[in-house]
Amino acid sequence: MTDTEHDRRGMLCALPLLTAGIGMLAAGCTVAQLPFPNLTEAEAHLAAALEALHRAPDRFGGHKAEAARLIRGALNEIELARLAFR
């Protein structure tokens, strides 16, 4: 048996173990999800909205600044909700 054939056989023997390991890793990642997925999703959307507001021009008569203030308040409320649950 050549070295190449030996290496190929070794890889083929390791394939089921590698597949099982990846499956176990994926299962572990599923278990280790964030405890508040809806709050996390809302927080991400609010953060994206805040970033979009920062990129917008300053010509909205103070309404852009007020929207940013309200979004920061909503982000704070999400954090308070997490703390209240613990």
Stockholm file with secondary structure:
# STOCKHOLM 1.0

chainA/1-86         MTDTEHDRRGMLCALPLLTAGIGMLAAGCTVAQLPFPNLTEAEAHLAAALEALHRAPDRFGGHKAEAARLIRGALNEIELARLAFR
#=GR chainA/1-86 SS CCHHHHHHHHHHHHHHHHHHHHHHHHHHHHHTCCSCHHHHHHHHHHHHHHHHHHHSCSCSTTHHHHHHHHHHHHHHHHHHHHHHHC
#=GC SS_cons        CCHHHHHHHHHHHHHHHHHHHHHHHHHHHHHTCCSCHHHHHHHHHHHHHHHHHHHSCSCSTTHHHHHHHHHHHHHHHHHHHHHHHC
//
